[in-house]
């Protein structure tokens, strides 16, 4: 159990540091995009998709109209919508294609990525930089290892995905305060067990 505890502590510490470095002006723009949109669309691939789906569910609980790209009931994007695209590398083809398509339609694109200069970053109106390790190793791998910021026990995109998940859960709390919502309000829109 030594590795379990050590790894969880490392992930939590890393996520707090990464979230502390986010440009909160970009977060304000993200909040504004979601609030002003008719519908919010979310796209991710693999574990990033799971993080996106968790965020989509909570947005729905808050009363927002939300769609996950790829679901059979997802309608077409419009100029009145926003797309939240999640990709650690910012180069995942399905995600960059969705962002490019959304831009062509006039949909506001919010990119969540480790690389603001990536294809996703360049096709986003708002970029939330989760400065973390993704499946693509850090450019300065050796310096991060020397600082103790890399661990084989958090493989591939683990640090990005976990940090993104915590950031988005924190954003739900921010929405709850701004919309004056309590847990009971969210519970009313929660599917019954």
Buried (B, 14 or more C-beta within 10 A) or exposed (E): EEEEEEBEEBBEEBBEEBBEEBEEEBBEBBBEBBEEBEBBBBBBBBBBBBBBBBBBBBBBBBBBEBBBBEEEEBEEBBEEBBBBBBBBBBBBEBBBBBBBBBBEBEBBBBBBBBBBEBBBBBBBBBBBBBBBBBBBEBEEEEEBEEEEBBBEEBEBBBBBBBBBBBBBEBBBEEBBEEEEBEEEBBEEEEEEE
